Amino acid sequence: MGARRGPADPGRRERIMAATERILLKDGIAGLSHRAVAREAGVPLGSTTYYFATLDDLLHAAIRAQSERYARRLHAWGERLGEVSPAGLVEALADLVETQLRDNRAELVLSFELSAAAMRRPELREVALLYAETEAKVLGAHTDEQTARALSHVLDGLLLRSLAGAAPPSRAAVTASLAALLTPRGA
C-alpha cells in the first residue's frame, strides 16, 4: 500500500519534520535536501515542498523545534535547582555538561554547526542563537545577567572543545572554569 494522501494523511507535515530532524542529527546541514527528507519520511517529494518551500524553511522549522525542546529541558533543569549556592551551581553545571555530552551529543554538534553556518548565512543567525539565549535566561534565574551570559559563553567553549577534542575535559577542569566565574577570589 502506498503513502496516504491529503486529508487521509494528517500527520504528513509532522513526519516530514521528524525526518528532517533525524537527517540533521545524523548528517548535518550538508545532508539536508528535499529528496533526502522525502525518502526518510516516506512521502512524495512534492510533499516536502508543499509544506516547506525552501530548504531554509525546512531547516528553520526543524531547528526551532529542537531549540524549543532544549529550552523546555533546560528550564526544567533550572527549576529543579531551586535556590542554589555558587558552589552548588558549579556542580550542577558540571553535571549538565557531562549529561549533554553523554546524552545529547548529536544535538550539540548540530547547534555548533548551525552557529558556524550562521557566520556566513545571516538568515540563520536568529535560530542559531536560540540555544545561547535559553542558557542565559535559565542561568539568569540563579545569578545576575552578566554572569549568566559569561557562564553561557564558558559552557559553549567547554562543550565545543569537548566535542572537537579527543577526550572531554576532566570534571576538575570543568568545575575550575565555572568556579572562576562564580567564586570570588579568596573565597
Buried (B, 14 or more C-beta within 10 A) or exposed (E): EEBEEEEEEEEBBEBBBBBBBBBBBEEBBEEBBBEBBBBBBEBBEEBBBEBBEEBBEBBBBBBBBBBEEBBEBBBEBBEEBEEBEBBBBBBBBBEBBBEBBEEBBBBBBBBBBBBBBBEEBEEBEEBBBBBBBBBBBBBBEBBEEEBBBBBBBBBBEBBBEBBEEEEBBEEEBBBBBBBEBBBEEEE
